[in-house]
Amino acid sequence: MQALSLVDSAFLWMETRNQPMHVAGLNIYSPPPNAGPHFIAKLLADWGQHLSARPPFNRRPVLRLGLWQWEEDKEFELDYHLRHLALPQPGRIRELLAIVSRLHGNLMDRNRPLWEAYVIEGLPGGRFATYIKIHHALVDGVSGARIMAQSLSRTAAESKPPLWAQRFSQYSGDAHASAPAGLIAQLAGAVRAGREILPGVGSGLLDMLRVGQGGKASALPFQAPATPFNVEISGSRRFAAQSYSLARFKRIGEAAGATVNDVTLAICAGALRKYLEVQKALPKKPLIAMVPVSLRGESDAGGNQVSLLLANLATNLRDPLKRLARIVQSTSEAKDRLGSMPRLQKLAHGITSIAPMGPAMLTGSARQHPTFNVIISNVPGPRETLFLNGARLDEVYPVSIPTQYLALNITISGYGDSLGFGYIACRRSVPALQRMLDYTDEAILELERALAIKPPARKRVAPRKAK
Amino acid sequence: MQALSLVDSAFLWMETRNQPMHVAGLNIYSPPPNAGPHFIAKLLADWGQHLSARPPFNRRPVLRLGLWQWEEDKEFELDYHLRHLALPQPGRIRELLAIVSRLHGNLMDRNRPLWEAYVIEGLPGGRFATYIKIHHALVDGVSGARIMAQSLSRTAAESKPPLWAQRFSQYSGDAHASAPAGLIAQLAGAVRAGREILPGVGSGLLDMLRVGQGGKASALPFQAPATPFNVEISGSRRFAAQSYSLARFKRIGEAAGATVNDVTLAICAGALRKYLEVQKALPKKPLIAMVPVSLRGESDAGGNQVSLLLANLATNLRDPLKRLARIVQSTSEAKDRLGSMPRLQKLAHGITSIAPMGPAMLTGSARQHPTFNVIISNVPGPRETLFLNGARLDEVYPVSIPTQYLALNITISGYGDSLGFGYIACRRSVPALQRMLDYTDEAILELERALAIKPPARKRVAPRKAK
């Protein structure tokens, strides 16, 4: 029995049917060259041997004396968590993303450990996917991506036990008892922040942030415009995903004097601008993105440890280079502030960690005056090629959380030489999400043209797109 | 805009993650002999033409002034409701039922019309299934089964529009305005009953039922024993299903002087007795089943209109013939009472309609003193063979609702010469549900042996069983 931190438990408290609080990873694999027709069956039979789960995959939440606690599930049933699916014909990425859209809209059963692992067969050429869904109370996006990568092998010859059967140092034993002092301090900060934020909530903390920003109000507006993304959401989801060559982003960054992160934000900004233009809903003021920043060191314990910065996406600017320059200015000022203000940083930790619960909690009147318009999260991923029982991992896509008044979330995961963009949205308030993939293409080409970079031949690195 | 009756809206109020309130039908089809490899694709393309839905499939619930109302979904999105799935290898009924178990545990999105239609390909020999899930607030099990049957064709040559695009007289226009006077009276009764039952609730209505039963307490005990089925439930489900020849049930009934309904109850009783024996949890007192009885006439409007009887399942008796005789006595007494007591009938209507919300509402202390132990529902089905765009309907299985303190529900649907048994249970509190299928087999054989009826050769009509 182990109490959840206030931040982690907030993900349970704030969860509703319209606002499930899980994150997921969609991985696409190529079978090994010598794989027979029973490769998936063998993989599942192999995984099926691991009938018990290690932390955190054996923990279910129980409410005791008004506090959420983790307890070990004594009736752990692997058959419930491990699920075999097949794509219907014609088995394109389109069918895969339709299934992921549905799976991501389903609430998990809180009577069991809060994760589900799907093996999805039926892509052309024997390719297959895994979609692994974990509650945000159990892991944040960064630790989720990290343990998923850790669970895979670095060579085709090696096989490891499945995710739930591996020992992850950050979750071994009683995470909180073994946590370093810094974490305890952070948790105390989160508790302090949580106390002030959770019930009722005004913009008190934001006022503190505002004070903290000094005289640079122009670069960091806390008053974001109203957009179609900042509305109440429904319980259904649409997921769209596509991979791009990291080299293209790097070339743009080198030519424009920007980091890959800034280029990524600029490309999202271009896509968002186009989407809103087509929807006839582009506001005159620039969109503001909330960009999570990990505070995690390699040796830290599990749980949620992130800070944030707010980036001006300059969607009001037509010129893609001016837009990128404005973003660079905005994020570098924000990073300066983060580095120089430990007190703010601690508070921001608490705010950010619960930010996926919606800016309404922070501002009280999100629709009229959203704090920010969209979350854009760049999750670090593995650089080297990874394998699952000999199958090569080809593509990695994060699937994050839309929330009340934040109907769209863009999360990007690096893997090897590519960046996997995952757009997840409320299916009702963000119509035609799949068009965002075309607009992302266009935003990259637009920057390349402006910088006189020759775009690659029409053959994209991974032109796998779908609604 | 149309207000829900109190009974229908109660299904929305009482729904939780652990207690979803939808019913479903699982149909299994054989493709026509001349079907090419694209039969399913053509079926889906055909259905995909019907982009708008008719009542009740275009209605979404909205809460106005504290009352649930139906309103037309102006942004109806067929692509959300119509879903294409495929069975993973080896594509047995086992894999089908594993998928249905999962789908049935998911809450629907209340921002949309409360139904989902799945076409599931990949059974051997080109067979396929449909699993159609509808919220109990939209239709009860009987009208659901009826409109599903109505939506199919009586000849292989005929094709009809899909379920959601057909006009059903019972839902045309404003159901309540066009309802006959009898329905208005029933609704008023339901409202009266609902007012007394819904908040707080004592056993007041049950006391009235007790008074109504006169001196025959021995045959209709309102105090059912504690069993493993009468516990709090989780949000995960297990579905098990199997079909039997109606002729076998008829032969048993003729030999023993019992109706098919009574034989069905006796077979369930035999299976339940064996299951509880193996679980070392067979109570000394007999289990009590709640058996819904439809009050619906052919011309009635939609909604929920059922009454109930409580049947003594005589699970304390080892002898299968004595058990059957006791069940016959119990149900005939209950029917006599139903027929002679119009006032009781009206109240029972209200009670029954919300009974799936759990006997705890009726008794207040269901765990110690359940009112009844299990719901066994025999849904009338079509006698003639039905077709879907030329594909023959082979098997029909209802999938009903486990609730708090009623962790197991058995619903049986007649179709042609067979009876489809659908066992649906909380996956956590009713372990090894699939064994119930073996015990059902044994219960039939036990009765046949006792009555010296020669059982059919080992080849069963539809020996499709799985967990």
Boltz contact constraints between the chains, C-beta under 6 A:
constraints:
  - contact:
      token1: [A, 17]
      token2: [B, 107]
      max_distance: 6.0
  - contact:
      token1: [A, 84]
      token2: [B, 88]
      max_distance: 6.0
  - contact:
      token1: [A, 86]
      token2: [B, 86]
      max_distance: 6.0
  - contact:
      token1: [A, 86]
      token2: [B, 88]
      max_distance: 6.0
  - contact:
      token1: [A, 88]
      token2: [B, 84]
      max_distance: 6.0
  - contact:
      token1: [A, 88]
      token2: [B, 85]
      max_distance: 6.0
  - contact:
      token1: [A, 88]
      token2: [B, 86]
      max_distance: 6.0
  - contact:
      token1: [A, 88]
      token2: [B, 121]
      max_distance: 6.0
  - contact:
      token1: [A, 106]
      token2: [B, 106]
      max_distance: 6.0
  - contact:
      token1: [A, 107]
      token2: [B, 17]
      max_distance: 6.0
  - contact:
      token1: [A, 107]
      token2: [B, 107]
      max_distance: 6.0
  - contact:
      token1: [A, 109]
      token2: [B, 234]
      max_distance: 6.0
  - contact:
      token1: [A, 109]
      token2: [B, 235]
      max_distance: 6.0
  - contact:
      token1: [A, 109]
      token2: [B, 236]
      max_distance: 6.0
  - contact:
      token1: [A, 111]
      token2: [B, 234]
      max_distance: 6.0
  - contact:
      token1: [A, 111]
      token2: [B, 428]
      max_distance: 6.0
  - contact:
      token1: [A, 121]
      token2: [B, 88]
      max_distance: 6.0
  - contact:
      token1: [A, 234]
      token2: [B, 109]
      max_distance: 6.0
  - contact:
      token1: [A, 234]
      token2: [B, 111]
      max_distance: 6.0
  - contact:
      token1: [A, 235]
      token2: [B, 109]
      max_distance: 6.0
  - contact:
      token1: [A, 236]
      token2: [B, 109]
      max_distance: 6.0
  - contact:
      token1: [A, 428]
      token2: [B, 111]
      max_distance: 6.0
